[in-house]
Amino acid sequence: MFEKEGKFIQKLVKKLNKIFLEGASEKMHKGQNDFVTDKDFACEEFLISQIKKHFPKDNIISEETNKGNTLSDRTWIIDPIDGTINYMNGLPECGIQVCFYAQGETQLACLSLPKLNEFYFAKNGNGAYLNGKQIVINKNVEIEDALITLGDGKAKNDIRKILNKKLLGTRYFGCSSFEFAKTASSSLAGYILITNNVWDYMPGMLLCKEAGATCLTTEFEGIVCSIAMCNENLAKFITRELKKIK
């Protein structure tokens, strides 16, 4: 099921890597500490044009031009450049993430980290892959040995303060595609992301789930809290500690 869509999106995102690697020539303010570049728009325009050409009846949610659309059956969800500030400053922690939602679930996800030459793909029920090779998460991590990462959010510092007392440590990279990818490939033991933006969490949550992570969705101060951890014990610990901050 969804073989055509899976082949299509992998081919499309790989083509997009070339545009991504050209770098940005113009940047614009979106808000406080939030920017968009000409390449964000170029990448998004390319993806949307190709999706509309091959699947004209499908719905699209994208960060820059279609963020107000509602999730429905057969929806493509696009983050054309994730980690834009990193991208603008030449850092490798930036990427492209796209997923396809149908029949009430995320069915396909592509996360590409072009500057690292890493291409991740996941299909619901069929595993997670890095550059064509299946990846399976390392579950043998104790709480005191766990290095996890935290996404943006006003509660980030409060969460770090409480978790650093019991974990090996916490990190912040400012790029959800990178952080989900490194969790799925076991460089990190887990990721906590607090955001309502579906383009930030839906692709990576499928990737981590298919790699074997324990993935939970809850709420933190009324915002969606996506948790992907390498094992159930760590996931339970994280949810328990988060409740202490509410």
C-alpha positions as CSV (number, residue, x, y, z in Angstrom):
1,M,0.0,0.0,0.0
2,F,1.2,3.5,-0.9
3,E,4.1,2.2,-3.0
4,K,3.6,4.8,-5.6
5,E,3.6,7.6,-3.1
6,G,6.6,6.2,-1.3
7,K,8.7,6.0,-4.5
8,F,7.5,9.5,-5.5
9,I,8.4,11.3,-2.3
10,Q,11.9,9.7,-2.0
11,K,12.8,10.6,-5.5
12,L,11.4,14.1,-5.0
13,V,13.2,14.9,-1.8
14,K,16.5,13.6,-3.2
15,K,16.1,16.0,-6.2
16,L,15.4,18.8,-3.7
17,N,18.8,18.3,-2.0
18,K,20.5,20.1,-4.9
19,I,18.4,23.3,-4.4
20,F,18.9,23.0,-0.6
21,L,22.7,22.8,-0.9
22,E,22.9,25.9,-3.1
23,G,22.5,28.0,0.1
24,A,20.3,31.0,0.8
25,S,20.9,34.4,-0.7
26,E,18.1,36.3,1.0
27,K,16.7,36.1,4.6
28,M,13.6,37.8,6.1
29,H,12.2,38.1,9.6
30,K,9.1,36.1,10.4
31,G,9.1,36.9,14.1
32,Q,11.4,37.2,17.1
33,N,14.4,34.9,16.5
34,D,12.5,33.4,13.5
35,F,13.6,33.7,9.9
36,V,12.7,32.5,6.5
37,T,15.0,32.5,3.4
38,D,14.5,32.5,-0.3
39,K,15.5,28.8,-0.3
40,D,12.6,28.0,2.1
41,F,10.2,29.3,-0.5
42,A,12.0,27.8,-3.4
43,C,12.1,24.3,-1.8
44,E,8.5,24.5,-0.8
45,E,7.3,25.7,-4.2
46,F,9.2,22.8,-5.9
47,L,7.6,20.2,-3.6
48,I,4.1,21.6,-3.9
49,S,4.3,21.9,-7.7
50,Q,5.3,18.3,-8.0
51,I,2.7,17.0,-5.5
52,K,0.0,18.9,-7.3
53,K,1.2,17.6,-10.7
54,H,1.1,13.9,-9.6
55,F,-1.6,14.0,-6.9
56,P,-3.8,16.9,-7.8
57,K,-6.7,16.0,-5.4
58,D,-4.4,15.7,-2.4
59,N,-4.4,18.2,0.5
60,I,-1.1,20.0,1.5
61,I,0.0,21.5,4.7
62,S,3.3,23.4,4.5
63,E,5.1,25.7,6.9
64,E,5.4,28.8,4.7
65,T,2.4,29.0,2.5
66,N,-0.2,26.4,3.6
67,K,0.1,26.3,7.4
68,G,-3.6,27.1,7.9
69,N,-4.9,24.0,6.1
70,T,-6.5,21.3,8.1
71,L,-5.3,17.7,8.4
72,S,-7.5,15.4,6.3
73,D,-7.2,12.1,4.4
74,R,-4.4,12.1,1.9
75,T,-2.4,15.1,3.2
76,W,1.2,15.9,2.4
77,I,3.0,17.7,5.2
78,I,6.0,19.8,4.3
79,D,8.8,21.5,6.2
80,P,10.9,22.8,3.3
81,I,13.9,23.8,5.4
82,D,14.0,22.7,9.0
83,G,16.5,24.5,11.2
84,T,16.5,27.7,9.1
85,I,18.8,29.6,11.5
86,N,21.3,26.8,11.4
87,Y,21.0,26.7,7.6
88,M,21.6,30.5,7.3
89,N,24.8,30.2,9.4
90,G,26.3,27.2,7.6
91,L,25.7,24.6,10.3
92,P,25.0,21.0,9.3
93,E,22.0,20.6,11.6
94,C,19.4,21.5,9.1
95,G,17.2,19.5,6.8
96,I,14.1,18.8,4.8
97,Q,11.2,16.8,6.1
98,V,8.0,15.6,4.4
99,C,5.4,13.1,5.4
100,F,2.2,11.6,4.0
101,Y,-0.9,11.1,6.1
102,A,-3.8,8.9,5.1
103,Q,-6.4,6.5,6.7
104,G,-5.9,8.2,10.0
105,E,-2.1,7.7,10.3
106,T,1.2,9.0,9.1
107,Q,2.0,6.5,6.3
108,L,5.3,7.8,4.9
109,A,8.1,10.0,6.1
110,C,11.3,11.4,4.5
111,L,13.9,13.3,6.5
112,S,16.9,14.5,4.6
113,L,20.1,16.0,6.1
114,P,21.8,17.1,2.9
115,K,24.9,18.6,4.5
116,L,25.5,15.3,6.3
117,N,24.6,13.2,3.2
118,E,22.0,11.3,5.3
119,F,18.6,10.4,3.8
120,Y,16.0,8.8,6.1
121,F,12.8,7.1,5.0
122,A,10.1,5.3,6.9
123,K,6.9,3.5,5.9
124,N,4.2,2.7,8.4
125,G,4.7,-1.0,9.4
126,N,7.8,-1.4,7.2
127,G,10.7,-0.1,9.2
128,A,13.1,2.9,9.1
129,Y,16.0,3.3,6.7
130,L,19.1,5.5,6.5
131,N,20.7,5.7,3.0
132,G,18.8,2.5,2.1
133,K,19.9,0.4,5.1
134,Q,17.4,-0.4,7.8
135,I,18.1,1.1,11.2
136,V,16.9,-0.4,14.5
137,I,17.2,1.7,17.7
138,N,19.5,0.7,20.5
139,K,17.2,0.1,23.5
140,N,19.9,-0.8,26.0
141,V,20.3,2.6,27.5
142,E,19.9,3.2,31.2
143,I,18.3,6.4,32.5
144,E,21.6,7.7,34.0
145,D,23.4,7.1,30.6
146,A,20.8,8.7,28.4
147,L,21.7,11.8,26.4
148,I,18.5,13.4,25.0
149,T,17.6,16.5,23.1
150,L,15.0,19.1,23.6
151,G,13.1,21.1,21.0
152,D,12.1,24.8,21.1
153,G,9.6,26.0,23.7
154,K,9.3,28.3,26.6
155,A,9.5,25.3,29.1
156,K,12.9,24.1,27.6
157,N,15.0,25.5,30.4
158,D,12.7,24.2,33.1
159,I,12.8,20.8,31.6
160,R,16.6,20.8,31.2
161,K,17.0,21.8,34.8
162,I,15.0,18.9,36.2
163,L,16.3,16.2,33.7
164,N,20.0,17.1,33.9
165,K,19.9,15.9,37.5
166,K,19.2,12.3,36.5
167,L,20.2,11.9,32.9
168,L,23.7,11.9,31.3
169,G,22.7,15.2,29.8
170,T,20.4,17.2,27.5
171,R,21.2,19.0,24.2
172,Y,19.5,21.5,22.0
173,F,20.2,21.6,18.2
174,G,17.3,23.7,17.0
175,C,16.4,21.3,14.2
176,S,13.7,18.7,14.7
177,S,14.6,16.7,11.6
178,F,18.2,16.3,12.8
179,E,17.0,15.5,16.4
180,F,14.5,12.9,15.3
181,A,17.0,11.4,12.9
182,K,19.7,11.1,15.5
183,T,17.3,9.5,17.9
184,A,16.2,7.0,15.3
185,S,19.8,6.1,14.5
186,S,20.8,5.9,18.2
187,S,23.2,8.8,18.4
188,L,20.7,10.2,21.0
189,A,18.6,8.3,23.5
190,G,15.5,10.5,22.9
191,Y,13.9,13.7,21.9
192,I,11.2,15.9,23.5
193,L,9.5,18.4,21.2
194,I,6.8,20.8,22.4
195,T,5.0,22.3,19.4
196,N,1.6,22.3,17.6
197,N,3.3,22.5,14.2
198,V,2.5,19.2,12.5
199,W,5.4,19.6,10.0
200,D,7.8,19.6,13.0
201,Y,6.7,16.4,14.7
202,M,4.8,14.1,12.3
203,P,7.6,13.0,10.0
204,G,10.1,12.3,12.8
205,M,7.7,10.5,15.0
206,L,7.0,8.0,12.3
207,L,10.7,7.6,11.6
208,C,11.4,6.9,15.3
209,K,8.5,4.6,15.7
210,E,9.5,2.5,12.8
211,A,13.1,2.4,14.1
212,G,11.7,0.8,17.3
213,A,11.5,3.8,19.6
214,T,8.8,4.3,22.2
215,C,6.8,7.2,20.9
216,L,4.2,9.1,23.0
217,T,2.1,12.2,22.4
218,T,0.8,14.1,25.4
219,E,0.3,17.8,26.3
220,F,2.5,20.3,28.0
221,E,0.8,23.6,29.0
222,G,-1.8,23.0,26.3
223,I,0.7,22.4,23.5
224,V,1.4,19.0,21.8
225,C,4.3,17.3,23.4
226,S,5.9,14.6,21.2
227,I,8.2,12.2,23.0
228,A,10.4,9.7,21.2
229,M,12.7,7.6,23.5
230,C,14.9,4.6,22.9
231,N,13.0,2.4,25.4
232,E,9.8,2.3,27.4
233,N,11.6,2.7,30.8
234,L,13.1,6.1,29.6
235,A,9.8,7.2,28.1
236,K,7.9,6.5,31.4
237,F,10.6,8.4,33.3
238,I,10.4,11.4,31.0
239,T,6.6,11.6,31.2
240,R,6.7,11.3,35.0
241,E,9.3,14.1,35.3
242,L,7.4,16.4,32.9
243,K,4.4,16.2,35.2
244,K,6.4,17.7,38.0
245,I,6.9,20.9,36.0
246,K,3.2,21.5,35.1
